[in-house]
């Protein structure tokens, strides 16, 4: 949104900085410049094989049940 307004002002010949527009709309500059980067998922084969075998044996188990039964922290699954 701010980029569109910035381009519109520029086309009209009015010079307004991004910082000024961010202040006007009460948006932090870091929010304007932030580019989200999604990390690629990393899979640890030693966990994947064990988990896959347990899910195949018991398809009704959820992620937390499998993690508990295998003694894993749910954040590592």
N, CA, C, O and CB atoms as a CASP TS submission, in Angstrom:
PFRMAT TS
TARGET T0000
AUTHOR 0000-0000-0000
METHOD Language model
MODEL 1
PARENT N/A
ATOM      1  N   UNK     1       0.821  -1.180   0.000  1.00  0.00           N
ATOM      2  CA  UNK     1       0.000   0.000   0.000  1.00  0.00           C
ATOM      3  C   UNK     1       0.875   1.257   0.000  1.00  0.00           C
ATOM      4  O   UNK     1       0.646   2.181  -0.781  1.00  0.00           O
ATOM      5  CB  UNK     1      -0.939  -0.009   1.203  1.00  0.00           C
ATOM      6  N   UNK     2       1.857   1.280   0.865  1.00  0.00           N
ATOM      7  CA  UNK     2       2.728   2.456   0.948  1.00  0.00           C
ATOM      8  C   UNK     2       3.525   2.612  -0.341  1.00  0.00           C
ATOM      9  O   UNK     2       3.769   3.730  -0.794  1.00  0.00           O
ATOM     10  CB  UNK     2       3.682   2.346   2.158  1.00  0.00           C
ATOM     11  N   UNK     3       3.932   1.487  -0.931  1.00  0.00           N
ATOM     12  CA  UNK     3       4.684   1.549  -2.189  1.00  0.00           C
ATOM     13  C   UNK     3       3.834   2.156  -3.303  1.00  0.00           C
ATOM     14  O   UNK     3       4.338   2.933  -4.114  1.00  0.00           O
ATOM     15  CB  UNK     3       5.167   0.144  -2.598  1.00  0.00           C
ATOM     16  N   UNK     4       2.557   1.808  -3.345  1.00  0.00           N
ATOM     17  CA  UNK     4       1.646   2.357  -4.354  1.00  0.00           C
ATOM     18  C   UNK     4       1.480   3.865  -4.169  1.00  0.00           C
ATOM     19  O   UNK     4       1.502   4.623  -5.138  1.00  0.00           O
ATOM     20  CB  UNK     4       0.273   1.658  -4.279  1.00  0.00           C
ATOM     21  N   UNK     5       1.318   4.281  -2.947  1.00  0.00           N
ATOM     22  CA  UNK     5       1.176   5.715  -2.658  1.00  0.00           C
ATOM     23  C   UNK     5       2.465   6.444  -3.006  1.00  0.00           C
ATOM     24  O   UNK     5       2.432   7.551  -3.542  1.00  0.00           O
ATOM     25  CB  UNK     5       0.811   5.947  -1.168  1.00  0.00           C
ATOM     26  N   UNK     6       3.595   5.827  -2.702  1.00  0.00           N
ATOM     27  CA  UNK     6       4.892   6.431  -3.006  1.00  0.00           C
ATOM     28  C   UNK     6       5.046   6.633  -4.514  1.00  0.00           C
ATOM     29  O   UNK     6       5.501   7.686  -4.963  1.00  0.00           O
ATOM     30  CB  UNK     6       6.040   5.553  -2.461  1.00  0.00           C
ATOM     31  N   UNK     7       4.660   5.610  -5.299  1.00  0.00           N
ATOM     32  CA  UNK     7       4.733   5.734  -6.763  1.00  0.00           C
ATOM     33  C   UNK     7       3.784   6.816  -7.276  1.00  0.00           C
ATOM     34  O   UNK     7       4.125   7.576  -8.182  1.00  0.00           O
ATOM     35  CB  UNK     7       4.401   4.389  -7.431  1.00  0.00           C
ATOM     36  N   UNK     8       2.573   6.875  -6.676  1.00  0.00           N
ATOM     37  CA  UNK     8       1.606   7.900  -7.094  1.00  0.00           C
ATOM     38  C   UNK     8       2.124   9.304  -6.855  1.00  0.00           C
ATOM     39  O   UNK     8       1.990  10.167  -7.723  1.00  0.00           O
ATOM     40  CB  UNK     8       0.292   7.714  -6.360  1.00  0.00           C
ATOM     41  N   UNK     9       2.716   9.549  -5.691  1.00  0.00           N
ATOM     42  CA  UNK     9       3.301  10.862  -5.407  1.00  0.00           C
ATOM     43  C   UNK     9       4.438  11.164  -6.376  1.00  0.00           C
ATOM     44  O   UNK     9       4.587  12.295  -6.840  1.00  0.00           O
ATOM     45  CB  UNK     9       3.809  10.926  -3.955  1.00  0.00           C
ATOM     46  N   UNK    10       5.230  10.151  -6.673  1.00  0.00           N
ATOM     47  CA  UNK    10       6.383  10.335  -7.559  1.00  0.00           C
ATOM     48  C   UNK    10       5.926  10.717  -8.962  1.00  0.00           C
ATOM     49  O   UNK    10       6.530  11.580  -9.598  1.00  0.00           O
ATOM     50  CB  UNK    10       7.240   9.055  -7.609  1.00  0.00           C
ATOM     51  N   UNK    11       4.851  10.073  -9.453  1.00  0.00           N
ATOM     52  CA  UNK    11       4.301  10.393 -10.772  1.00  0.00           C
ATOM     53  C   UNK    11       3.767  11.814 -10.831  1.00  0.00           C
ATOM     54  O   UNK    11       3.834  12.460 -11.876  1.00  0.00           O
ATOM     55  CB  UNK    11       3.194   9.414 -11.133  1.00  0.00           C
ATOM     56  N   UNK    12       3.239  12.305  -9.720  1.00  0.00           N
ATOM     57  CA  UNK    12       2.722  13.669  -9.661  1.00  0.00           C
ATOM     58  C   UNK    12       3.821  14.705  -9.454  1.00  0.00           C
ATOM     59  O   UNK    12       3.571  15.908  -9.531  1.00  0.00           O
ATOM     60  CB  UNK    12       1.704  13.783  -8.553  1.00  0.00           C
ATOM     61  N   UNK    13       5.032  14.236  -9.193  1.00  0.00           N
ATOM     62  CA  UNK    13       6.154  15.145  -9.011  1.00  0.00           C
ATOM     63  C   UNK    13       6.367  15.569  -7.569  1.00  0.00           C
ATOM     64  O   UNK    13       7.157  16.474  -7.301  1.00  0.00           O
ATOM     65  CB  UNK    13       5.958  16.352  -9.852  1.00  0.00           C
ATOM     66  N   UNK    14       5.685  14.938  -6.651  1.00  0.00           N
ATOM     67  CA  UNK    14       5.827  15.257  -5.238  1.00  0.00           C
ATOM     68  C   UNK    14       6.813  14.267  -4.624  1.00  0.00           C
ATOM     69  O   UNK    14       6.634  13.053  -4.723  1.00  0.00           O
ATOM     70  CB  UNK    14       4.445  15.212  -4.501  1.00  0.00           C
ATOM     71  N   UNK    15       7.856  14.803  -3.988  1.00  0.00           N
ATOM     72  CA  UNK    15       8.859  13.946  -3.388  1.00  0.00           C
ATOM     73  C   UNK    15       8.510  13.711  -1.917  1.00  0.00           C
ATOM     74  O   UNK    15       8.537  14.631  -1.100  1.00  0.00           O
ATOM     75  CB  UNK    15      10.270  14.569  -3.531  1.00  0.00           C
ATOM     76  N   UNK    16       8.184  12.460  -1.603  1.00  0.00           N
ATOM     77  CA  UNK    16       7.877  12.063  -0.229  1.00  0.00           C
ATOM     78  C   UNK    16       8.671  10.788   0.033  1.00  0.00           C
ATOM     79  O   UNK    16       8.598   9.828  -0.734  1.00  0.00           O
ATOM     80  CB  UNK    16       6.314  11.844  -0.003  1.00  0.00           C
ATOM     81  N   UNK    17       9.414  10.792   1.107  1.00  0.00           N
ATOM     82  CA  UNK    17      10.240   9.625   1.421  1.00  0.00           C
ATOM     83  C   UNK    17       9.389   8.494   2.006  1.00  0.00           C
ATOM     84  O   UNK    17       8.290   8.711   2.515  1.00  0.00           O
ATOM     85  CB  UNK    17      11.361  10.011   2.407  1.00  0.00           C
ATOM     86  N   UNK    18       9.932   7.296   1.914  1.00  0.00           N
ATOM     87  CA  UNK    18       9.273   6.129   2.506  1.00  0.00           C
ATOM     88  C   UNK    18       9.143   6.321   4.013  1.00  0.00           C
ATOM     89  O   UNK    18       8.127   5.962   4.607  1.00  0.00           O
ATOM     90  CB  UNK    18      10.059   4.829   2.189  1.00  0.00           C
ATOM     91  N   UNK    19      10.179   6.889   4.626  1.00  0.00           N
ATOM     92  CA  UNK    19      10.137   7.125   6.078  1.00  0.00           C
ATOM     93  C   UNK    19       8.976   8.033   6.455  1.00  0.00           C
ATOM     94  O   UNK    19       8.287   7.791   7.446  1.00  0.00           O
ATOM     95  CB  UNK    19      11.458   7.741   6.561  1.00  0.00           C
ATOM     96  N   UNK    20       8.764   9.066   5.672  1.00  0.00           N
ATOM     97  CA  UNK    20       7.671  10.000   5.956  1.00  0.00           C
ATOM     98  C   UNK    20       6.317   9.316   5.792  1.00  0.00           C
ATOM     99  O   UNK    20       5.421   9.499   6.617  1.00  0.00           O
ATOM    100  CB  UNK    20       7.759  11.228   5.034  1.00  0.00           C
ATOM    101  N   UNK    21       6.169   8.527   4.726  1.00  0.00           N
ATOM    102  CA  UNK    21       4.905   7.807   4.526  1.00  0.00           C
ATOM    103  C   UNK    21       4.644   6.830   5.657  1.00  0.00           C
ATOM    104  O   UNK    21       3.506   6.691   6.105  1.00  0.00           O
ATOM    105  CB  UNK    21       4.917   7.063   3.190  1.00  0.00           C
ATOM    106  N   UNK    22       5.687   6.147   6.128  1.00  0.00           N
ATOM    107  CA  UNK    22       5.526   5.217   7.238  1.00  0.00           C
ATOM    108  C   UNK    22       5.094   5.953   8.501  1.00  0.00           C
ATOM    109  O   UNK    22       4.273   5.441   9.262  1.00  0.00           O
ATOM    110  CB  UNK    22       6.829   4.451   7.489  1.00  0.00           C
ATOM    111  N   UNK    23       5.631   7.140   8.732  1.00  0.00           N
ATOM    112  CA  UNK    23       5.215   7.928   9.896  1.00  0.00           C
ATOM    113  C   UNK    23       3.763   8.369   9.763  1.00  0.00           C
ATOM    114  O   UNK    23       3.011   8.322  10.737  1.00  0.00           O
ATOM    115  CB  UNK    23       6.123   9.154  10.070  1.00  0.00           C
ATOM    116  N   UNK    24       3.357   8.801   8.556  1.00  0.00           N
ATOM    117  CA  UNK    24       1.987   9.240   8.342  1.00  0.00           C
ATOM    118  C   UNK    24       0.985   8.124   8.614  1.00  0.00           C
ATOM    119  O   UNK    24      -0.062   8.357   9.218  1.00  0.00           O
ATOM    120  CB  UNK    24       1.820   9.750   6.925  1.00  0.00           C
ATOM    121  N   UNK    25       1.305   6.915   8.170  1.00  0.00           N
ATOM    122  CA  UNK    25       0.384   5.791   8.323  1.00  0.00           C
ATOM    123  C   UNK    25       0.661   4.952   9.563  1.00  0.00           C
ATOM    124  O   UNK    25       0.042   3.909   9.772  1.00  0.00           O
ATOM    125  CB  UNK    25       0.448   4.916   7.108  1.00  0.00           C
ATOM    126  N   UNK    26       1.596   5.420  10.382  1.00  0.00           N
ATOM    127  CA  UNK    26       1.964   4.762  11.638  1.00  0.00           C
ATOM    128  C   UNK    26       2.336   3.295  11.413  1.00  0.00           C
ATOM    129  O   UNK    26       1.861   2.397  12.108  1.00  0.00           O
ATOM    130  CB  UNK    26       0.812   4.861  12.645  1.00  0.00           C
ATOM    131  N   UNK    27       3.196   3.084  10.422  1.00  0.00           N
ATOM    132  CA  UNK    27       3.709   1.752  10.111  1.00  0.00           C
ATOM    133  C   UNK    27       5.214   1.782  10.355  1.00  0.00           C
ATOM    134  O   UNK    27       5.898   2.646   9.806  1.00  0.00           O
ATOM    135  CB  UNK    27       3.370   1.324   8.626  1.00  0.00           C
ATOM    136  N   UNK    28       5.747   0.872  11.154  1.00  0.00           N
ATOM    137  CA  UNK    28       7.201   0.845  11.347  1.00  0.00           C
ATOM    138  C   UNK    28       7.909   0.579  10.020  1.00  0.00           C
ATOM    139  O   UNK    28       7.449  -0.227   9.211  1.00  0.00           O
ATOM    140  CB  UNK    28       7.593  -0.232  12.388  1.00  0.00           C
ATOM    141  N   UNK    29       9.020   1.259   9.807  1.00  0.00           N
ATOM    142  CA  UNK    29       9.772   1.058   8.557  1.00  0.00           C
ATOM    143  C   UNK    29      10.196  -0.387   8.391  1.00  0.00           C
ATOM    144  O   UNK    29      10.181  -0.907   7.274  1.00  0.00           O
ATOM    145  CB  UNK    29      11.003   1.961   8.521  1.00  0.00           C
ATOM    146  N   UNK    30      10.575  -1.051   9.479  1.00  0.00           N
ATOM    147  CA  UNK    30      11.018  -2.447   9.357  1.00  0.00           C
ATOM    148  C   UNK    30       9.896  -3.329   8.841  1.00  0.00           C
ATOM    149  O   UNK    30      10.160  -4.324   8.165  1.00  0.00           O
ATOM    150  CB  UNK    30      11.519  -2.976  10.708  1.00  0.00           C
ATOM    151  N   UNK    31       8.640  -2.986   9.145  1.00  0.00           N
ATOM    152  CA  UNK    31       7.509  -3.737   8.618  1.00  0.00           C
ATOM    153  C   UNK    31       7.397  -3.536   7.116  1.00  0.00           C
ATOM    154  O   UNK    31       7.074  -4.472   6.385  1.00  0.00           O
ATOM    155  CB  UNK    31       6.209  -3.316   9.313  1.00  0.00           C
ATOM    156  N   UNK    32       7.660  -2.330   6.657  1.00  0.00           N
ATOM    157  CA  UNK    32       7.592  -2.042   5.223  1.00  0.00           C
ATOM    158  C   UNK    32       8.690  -2.787   4.466  1.00  0.00           C
ATOM    159  O   UNK    32       8.437  -3.321   3.387  1.00  0.00           O
ATOM    160  CB  UNK    32       7.709  -0.527   4.972  1.00  0.00           C
ATOM    161  N   UNK    33       9.898  -2.830   5.013  1.00  0.00           N
ATOM    162  CA  UNK    33      11.023  -3.433   4.314  1.00  0.00           C
ATOM    163  C   UNK    33      11.156  -4.932   4.540  1.00  0.00           C
ATOM    164  O   UNK    33      11.944  -5.582   3.853  1.00  0.00           O
ATOM    165  CB  UNK    33      12.281  -2.763   4.730  1.00  0.00           C
ATOM    166  N   UNK    34      10.408  -5.501   5.486  1.00  0.00           N
ATOM    167  CA  UNK    34      10.552  -6.911   5.839  1.00  0.00           C
ATOM    168  C   UNK    34      10.134  -7.805   4.678  1.00  0.00           C
ATOM    169  O   UNK    34       9.057  -7.630   4.109  1.00  0.00           O
ATOM    170  CB  UNK    34       9.723  -7.241   7.086  1.00  0.00           C
ATOM    171  N   UNK    35      10.987  -8.761   4.330  1.00  0.00           N
ATOM    172  CA  UNK    35      10.681  -9.752   3.308  1.00  0.00           C
ATOM    173  C   UNK    35      10.677 -11.123   3.981  1.00  0.00           C
ATOM    174  O   UNK    35      11.746 -11.615   4.344  1.00  0.00           O
ATOM    175  CB  UNK    35      11.715  -9.696   2.120  1.00  0.00           C
ATOM    176  N   UNK    36       9.531 -11.753   4.161  1.00  0.00           N
ATOM    177  CA  UNK    36       9.508 -13.056   4.834  1.00  0.00           C
ATOM    178  C   UNK    36      10.248 -14.104   4.014  1.00  0.00           C
ATOM    179  O   UNK    36      10.104 -14.175   2.794  1.00  0.00           O
ATOM    180  CB  UNK    36       8.062 -13.509   5.085  1.00  0.00           C
ATOM    181  N   UNK    37      11.036 -14.908   4.701  1.00  0.00           N
ATOM    182  CA  UNK    37      11.788 -15.970   4.049  1.00  0.00           C
ATOM    183  C   UNK    37      11.419 -17.269   4.747  1.00  0.00           C
ATOM    184  O   UNK    37      11.648 -17.432   5.946  1.00  0.00           O
ATOM    185  CB  UNK    37      13.339 -15.705   4.099  1.00  0.00           C
ATOM    186  N   UNK    38      10.857 -18.173   3.997  1.00  0.00           N
ATOM    187  CA  UNK    38      10.459 -19.438   4.588  1.00  0.00           C
ATOM    188  C   UNK    38      11.620 -20.416   4.466  1.00  0.00           C
ATOM    189  O   UNK    38      12.129 -20.671   3.374  1.00  0.00           O
ATOM    190  CB  UNK    38       9.177 -19.999   3.907  1.00  0.00           C
ATOM    191  N   UNK    39      12.021 -20.949   5.593  1.00  0.00           N
ATOM    192  CA  UNK    39      13.119 -21.913   5.611  1.00  0.00           C
ATOM    193  C   UNK    39      12.625 -23.245   5.071  1.00  0.00           C
ATOM    194  O   UNK    39      11.479 -23.636   5.291  1.00  0.00           O
ATOM    195  CB  UNK    39      13.693 -22.081   7.043  1.00  0.00           C
ATOM    196  N   UNK    40      13.496 -23.923   4.372  1.00  0.00           N
ATOM    197  CA  UNK    40      13.124 -25.234   3.859  1.00  0.00           C
ATOM    198  C   UNK    40      13.070 -26.224   5.020  1.00  0.00           C
ATOM    199  O   UNK    40      13.909 -26.178   5.919  1.00  0.00           O
ATOM    200  CB  UNK    40      14.124 -25.712   2.767  1.00  0.00           C
ATOM    201  N   UNK    41      12.085 -27.115   4.997  1.00  0.00           N
ATOM    202  CA  UNK    41      11.974 -28.064   6.103  1.00  0.00           C
ATOM    203  C   UNK    41      13.154 -29.036   6.111  1.00  0.00           C
ATOM    204  O   UNK    41      13.584 -29.521   5.064  1.00  0.00           O
ATOM    205  CB  UNK    41      10.652 -28.836   6.012  1.00  0.00           C
ATOM    206  N   UNK    42      13.664 -29.309   7.307  1.00  0.00           N
ATOM    207  CA  UNK    42      14.748 -30.278   7.416  1.00  0.00           C
ATOM    208  C   UNK    42      14.207 -31.526   8.107  1.00  0.00           C
ATOM    209  O   UNK    42      13.527 -31.444   9.130  1.00  0.00           O
ATOM    210  CB  UNK    42      15.968 -29.684   8.197  1.00  0.00           C
ATOM    211  N   UNK    43      14.524 -32.679   7.526  1.00  0.00           N
ATOM    212  CA  UNK    43      14.013 -33.931   8.044  1.00  0.00           C
ATOM    213  C   UNK    43      15.178 -34.781   8.530  1.00  0.00           C
ATOM    214  O   UNK    43      16.167 -34.972   7.822  1.00  0.00           O
ATOM    215  CB  UNK    43      13.191 -34.679   6.971  1.00  0.00           C
ATOM    216  N   UNK    44      15.044 -35.277   9.730  1.00  0.00           N
ATOM    217  CA  UNK    44      16.064 -36.160  10.270  1.00  0.00           C
ATOM    218  C   UNK    44      15.588 -37.592  10.068  1.00  0.00           C
ATOM    219  O   UNK    44      14.572 -38.006  10.625  1.00  0.00           O
ATOM    220  CB  UNK    44      16.346 -35.858  11.781  1.00  0.00           C
ATOM    221  N   UNK    45      16.334 -38.341   9.266  1.00  0.00           N
ATOM    222  CA  UNK    45      15.910 -39.680   8.865  1.00  0.00           C
ATOM    223  C   UNK    45      15.740 -40.628  10.048  1.00  0.00           C
ATOM    224  O   UNK    45      14.871 -41.500  10.022  1.00  0.00           O
ATOM    225  CB  UNK    45      16.905 -40.259   7.896  1.00  0.00           C
ATOM    226  N   UNK    46      16.562 -40.466  11.083  1.00  0.00           N
ATOM    227  CA  UNK    46      16.431 -41.360  12.234  1.00  0.00           C
ATOM    228  C   UNK    46      15.076 -41.214  12.917  1.00  0.00           C
ATOM    229  O   UNK    46      14.537 -42.188  13.441  1.00  0.00           O
ATOM    230  CB  UNK    46      17.543 -41.090  13.235  1.00  0.00           C
ATOM    231  N   UNK    47      14.523 -40.003  12.913  1.00  0.00           N
ATOM    232  CA  UNK    47      13.192 -39.804  13.470  1.00  0.00           C
ATOM    233  C   UNK    47      12.119 -40.208  12.466  1.00  0.00           C
ATOM    234  O   UNK    47      11.115 -40.812  12.843  1.00  0.00           O
ATOM    235  CB  UNK    47      13.000 -38.345  13.892  1.00  0.00           C
ATOM    236  N   UNK    48      12.317 -39.890  11.216  1.00  0.00           N
ATOM    237  CA  UNK    48      11.299 -40.116  10.194  1.00  0.00           C
ATOM    238  C   UNK    48      10.964 -41.595  10.052  1.00  0.00           C
ATOM    239  O   UNK    48       9.792 -41.958   9.946  1.00  0.00           O
ATOM    240  CB  UNK    48      11.764 -39.560   8.857  1.00  0.00           C
ATOM    241  N   UNK    49      11.970 -42.439  10.049  1.00  0.00           N
ATOM    242  CA  UNK    49      11.716 -43.876   9.890  1.00  0.00           C
ATOM    243  C   UNK    49      10.927 -44.437  11.066  1.00  0.00           C
ATOM    244  O   UNK    49       9.995 -45.219  10.874  1.00  0.00           O
ATOM    245  CB  UNK    49      13.036 -44.636   9.742  1.00  0.00           C
ATOM    246  N   UNK    50      11.295 -44.042  12.281  1.00  0.00           N
ATOM    247  CA  UNK    50      10.608 -44.525  13.482  1.00  0.00           C
ATOM    248  C   UNK    50       9.163 -44.029  13.523  1.00  0.00           C
ATOM    249  O   UNK    50       8.245 -44.789  13.831  1.00  0.00           O
ATOM    250  CB  UNK    50      11.358 -44.074  14.748  1.00  0.00           C
ATOM    251  N   UNK    51       8.978 -42.784  13.219  1.00  0.00           N
ATOM    252  CA  UNK    51       7.640 -42.183  13.248  1.00  0.00           C
ATOM    253  C   UNK    51       6.760 -42.797  12.168  1.00  0.00           C
ATOM    254  O   UNK    51       5.595 -43.109  12.415  1.00  0.00           O
ATOM    255  CB  UNK    51       7.724 -40.653  13.063  1.00  0.00           C
ATOM    256  N   UNK    52       7.313 -42.970  10.972  1.00  0.00           N
ATOM    257  CA  UNK    52       6.543 -43.550   9.872  1.00  0.00           C
ATOM    258  C   UNK    52       6.087 -44.967  10.217  1.00  0.00           C
ATOM    259  O   UNK    52       4.947 -45.341   9.938  1.00  0.00           O
ATOM    260  CB  UNK    52       7.377 -43.561   8.580  1.00  0.00           C
ATOM    261  N   UNK    53       6.975 -45.752  10.822  1.00  0.00           N
ATOM    262  CA  UNK    53       6.612 -47.118  11.209  1.00  0.00           C
ATOM    263  C   UNK    53       5.496 -47.122  12.244  1.00  0.00           C
ATOM    264  O   UNK    53       4.585 -47.945  12.167  1.00  0.00           O
ATOM    265  CB  UNK    53       7.832 -47.860  11.757  1.00  0.00           C
ATOM    266  N   UNK    54       5.558 -46.213  13.207  1.00  0.00           N
ATOM    267  CA  UNK    54       4.530 -46.172  14.253  1.00  0.00           C
ATOM    268  C   UNK    54       3.190 -45.724  13.683  1.00  0.00           C
ATOM    269  O   UNK    54       2.151 -46.250  14.079  1.00  0.00           O
ATOM    270  CB  UNK    54       4.958 -45.234  15.390  1.00  0.00           C
ATOM    271  N   UNK    55       3.192 -44.778  12.778  1.00  0.00           N
ATOM    272  CA  UNK    55       1.941 -44.287  12.187  1.00  0.00           C
ATOM    273  C   UNK    55       1.315 -45.368  11.315  1.00  0.00           C
ATOM    274  O   UNK    55       0.093 -45.514  11.282  1.00  0.00           O
ATOM    275  CB  UNK    55       2.192 -43.004  11.355  1.00  0.00           C
ATOM    276  N   UNK    56       2.163 -46.135  10.601  1.00  0.00           N
ATOM    277  CA  UNK    56       1.613 -47.224   9.791  1.00  0.00           C
ATOM    278  C   UNK    56       0.972 -48.298  10.665  1.00  0.00           C
ATOM    279  O   UNK    56      -0.046 -48.878  10.288  1.00  0.00           O
ATOM    280  CB  UNK    56       2.709 -47.844   8.922  1.00  0.00           C
ATOM    281  N   UNK    57       1.560 -48.562  11.824  1.00  0.00           N
ATOM    282  CA  UNK    57       0.995 -49.553  12.740  1.00  0.00           C
ATOM    283  C   UNK    57      -0.281 -49.045  13.405  1.00  0.00           C
ATOM    284  O   UNK    57      -1.216 -49.816  13.620  1.00  0.00           O
ATOM    285  CB  UNK    57       2.019 -49.928  13.804  1.00  0.00           C
ATOM    286  N   UNK    58      -0.326 -47.761  13.730  1.00  0.00           N
ATOM    287  CA  UNK    58      -1.460 -47.150  14.441  1.00  0.00           C
ATOM    288  C   UNK    58      -1.874 -45.867  13.721  1.00  0.00           C
ATOM    289  O   UNK    58      -1.479 -44.783  14.149  1.00  0.00           O
ATOM    290  CB  UNK    58      -1.093 -46.850  15.934  1.00  0.00           C
ATOM    291  N   UNK    59      -2.655 -45.953  12.642  1.00  0.00           N
ATOM    292  CA  UNK    59      -2.991 -44.763  11.856  1.00  0.00           C
ATOM    293  C   UNK    59      -3.840 -43.734  12.604  1.00  0.00           C
ATOM    294  O   UNK    59      -3.951 -42.594  12.152  1.00  0.00           O
ATOM    295  CB  UNK    59      -3.713 -45.179  10.619  1.00  0.00           C
ATOM    296  N   UNK    60      -4.441 -44.109  13.735  1.00  0.00           N
ATOM    297  CA  UNK    60      -5.282 -43.160  14.465  1.00  0.00           C
ATOM    298  C   UNK    60      -4.466 -42.250  15.380  1.00  0.00           C
ATOM    299  O   UNK    60      -5.014 -41.296  15.931  1.00  0.00           O
ATOM    300  CB  UNK    60      -6.319 -43.907  15.282  1.00  0.00           C
ATOM    301  N   UNK    61      -3.177 -42.517  15.556  1.00  0.00           N
ATOM    302  CA  UNK    61      -2.346 -41.690  16.431  1.00  0.00           C
ATOM    303  C   UNK    61      -2.057 -40.343  15.782  1.00  0.00           C
ATOM    304  O   UNK    61      -1.840 -40.247  14.574  1.00  0.00           O
ATOM    305  CB  UNK    61      -1.030 -42.411  16.767  1.00  0.00           C
ATOM    306  N   UNK    62      -2.059 -39.310  16.611  1.00  0.00           N
ATOM    307  CA  UNK    62      -1.702 -37.979  16.151  1.00  0.00           C
ATOM    308  C   UNK    62      -0.244 -37.685  16.432  1.00  0.00           C
ATOM    309  O   UNK    62       0.481 -38.527  16.962  1.00  0.00           O
ATOM    310  CB  UNK    62      -2.584 -36.934  16.808  1.00  0.00           C
ATOM    311  N   UNK    63       0.171 -36.512  16.082  1.00  0.00           N
ATOM    312  CA  UNK    63       1.567 -36.102  16.228  1.00  0.00           C
ATOM    313  C   UNK    63       2.019 -36.137  17.687  1.00  0.00           C
ATOM    314  O   UNK    63       3.106 -36.627  17.993  1.00  0.00           O
ATOM    315  CB  UNK    63       1.765 -34.702  15.659  1.00  0.00           C
ATOM    316  N   UNK    64       1.192 -35.621  18.574  1.00  0.00           N
ATOM    317  CA  UNK    64       1.585 -35.578  19.984  1.00  0.00           C
ATOM    318  C   UNK    64       1.642 -36.970  20.608  1.00  0.00           C
ATOM    319  O   UNK    64       2.519 -37.251  21.425  1.00  0.00           O
ATOM    320  CB  UNK    64       0.619 -34.705  20.769  1.00  0.00           C
ATOM    321  N   UNK    65       0.717 -37.833  20.226  1.00  0.00           N
ATOM    322  CA  UNK    65       0.719 -39.197  20.764  1.00  0.00           C
ATOM    323  C   UNK    65       1.978 -39.931  20.338  1.00  0.00           C
ATOM    324  O   UNK    65       2.629 -40.591  21.148  1.00  0.00           O
ATOM    325  CB  UNK    65      -0.528 -39.970  20.301  1.00  0.00           C
ATOM    326  N   UNK    66       2.318 -39.811  19.056  1.00  0.00           N
ATOM    327  CA  UNK    66       3.525 -40.464  18.542  1.00  0.00           C
ATOM    328  C   UNK    66       4.757 -39.912  19.254  1.00  0.00           C
ATOM    329  O   UNK    66       5.629 -40.679  19.662  1.00  0.00           O
ATOM    330  CB  UNK    66       3.649 -40.264  17.008  1.00  0.00           C
ATOM    331  N   UNK    67       4.835 -38.613  19.405  1.00  0.00           N
ATOM    332  CA  UNK    67       5.983 -37.996  20.069  1.00  0.00           C
ATOM    333  C   UNK    67       6.094 -38.479  21.506  1.00  0.00           C
ATOM    334  O   UNK    67       7.195 -38.767  21.976  1.00  0.00           O
ATOM    335  CB  UNK    67       5.870 -36.465  20.032  1.00  0.00           C
ATOM    336  N   UNK    68       4.984 -38.571  22.204  1.00  0.00           N
ATOM    337  CA  UNK    68       4.997 -39.032  23.598  1.00  0.00           C
ATOM    338  C   UNK    68       5.442 -40.493  23.690  1.00  0.00           C
ATOM    339  O   UNK    68       6.276 -40.840  24.526  1.00  0.00           O
ATOM    340  CB  UNK    68       3.600 -38.865  24.232  1.00  0.00           C
ATOM    341  N   UNK    69       4.894 -41.330  22.845  1.00  0.00           N
ATOM    342  CA  UNK    69       5.223 -42.754  22.890  1.00  0.00           C
ATOM    343  C   UNK    69       6.678 -43.019  22.532  1.00  0.00           C
ATOM    344  O   UNK    69       7.282 -43.966  23.036  1.00  0.00           O
ATOM    345  CB  UNK    69       4.318 -43.526  21.952  1.00  0.00           C
ATOM    346  N   UNK    70       7.246 -42.184  21.660  1.00  0.00           N
ATOM    347  CA  UNK    70       8.647 -42.361  21.278  1.00  0.00           C
ATOM    348  C   UNK    70       9.593 -41.606  22.206  1.00  0.00           C
ATOM    349  O   UNK    70      10.812 -41.724  22.081  1.00  0.00           O
ATOM    350  CB  UNK    70       8.858 -41.902  19.846  1.00  0.00           C
ATOM    351  N   UNK    71       9.038 -40.834  23.130  1.00  0.00           N
ATOM    352  CA  UNK    71       9.870 -40.101  24.077  1.00  0.00           C
ATOM    353  C   UNK    71      10.504 -38.849  23.498  1.00  0.00           C
ATOM    354  O   UNK    71      11.523 -38.377  24.003  1.00  0.00           O
ATOM    355  CB  UNK    71      10.939 -40.992  24.592  1.00  0.00           C
ATOM    356  N   UNK    72       9.907 -38.305  22.436  1.00  0.00           N
ATOM    357  CA  UNK    72      10.421 -37.089  21.811  1.00  0.00           C
ATOM    358  C   UNK    72       9.704 -35.873  22.370  1.00  0.00           C
ATOM    359  O   UNK    72       8.562 -35.952  22.821  1.00  0.00           O
ATOM    360  CB  UNK    72      10.260 -37.150  20.282  1.00  0.00           C
ATOM    361  N   UNK    73      10.396 -34.759  22.328  1.00  0.00           N
ATOM    362  CA  UNK    73       9.742 -33.482  22.586  1.00  0.00           C
ATOM    363  C   UNK    73       8.899 -33.187  21.356  1.00  0.00           C
ATOM    364  O   UNK    73       9.361 -33.412  20.237  1.00  0.00           O
ATOM    365  CB  UNK    73      10.785 -32.320  22.881  1.00  0.00           C
ATOM    366  N   UNK    74       7.667 -32.687  21.528  1.00  0.00           N
ATOM    367  CA  UNK    74       6.805 -32.458  20.370  1.00  0.00           C
ATOM    368  C   UNK    74       7.387 -31.451  19.395  1.00  0.00           C
ATOM    369  O   UNK    74       6.993 -31.446  18.229  1.00  0.00           O
ATOM    370  CB  UNK    74       5.453 -31.990  20.822  1.00  0.00           C
ATOM    371  N   UNK    75       8.313 -30.594  19.826  1.00  0.00           N
ATOM    372  CA  UNK    75       8.904 -29.606  18.937  1.00  0.00           C
ATOM    373  C   UNK    75       9.960 -30.216  18.020  1.00  0.00           C
ATOM    374  O   UNK    75      10.349 -29.589  17.035  1.00  0.00           O
ATOM    375  CB  UNK    75       9.512 -28.484  19.746  1.00  0.00           C
ATOM    376  N   UNK    76      10.427 -31.415  18.321  1.00  0.00           N
ATOM    377  CA  UNK    76      11.439 -32.023  17.463  1.00  0.00           C
ATOM    378  C   UNK    76      10.828 -32.907  16.393  1.00  0.00           C
ATOM    379  O   UNK    76      11.533 -33.382  15.504  1.00  0.00           O
ATOM    380  CB  UNK    76      12.407 -32.827  18.291  1.00  0.00           C
ATOM    381  N   UNK    77       9.521 -33.133  16.469  1.00  0.00           N
ATOM    382  CA  UNK    77       8.882 -34.031  15.505  1.00  0.00           C
ATOM    383  C   UNK    77       8.556 -33.256  14.251  1.00  0.00           C
ATOM    384  O   UNK    77       8.011 -33.820  13.302  1.00  0.00           O
ATOM    385  CB  UNK    77       7.605 -34.676  16.093  1.00  0.00           C
TER
END
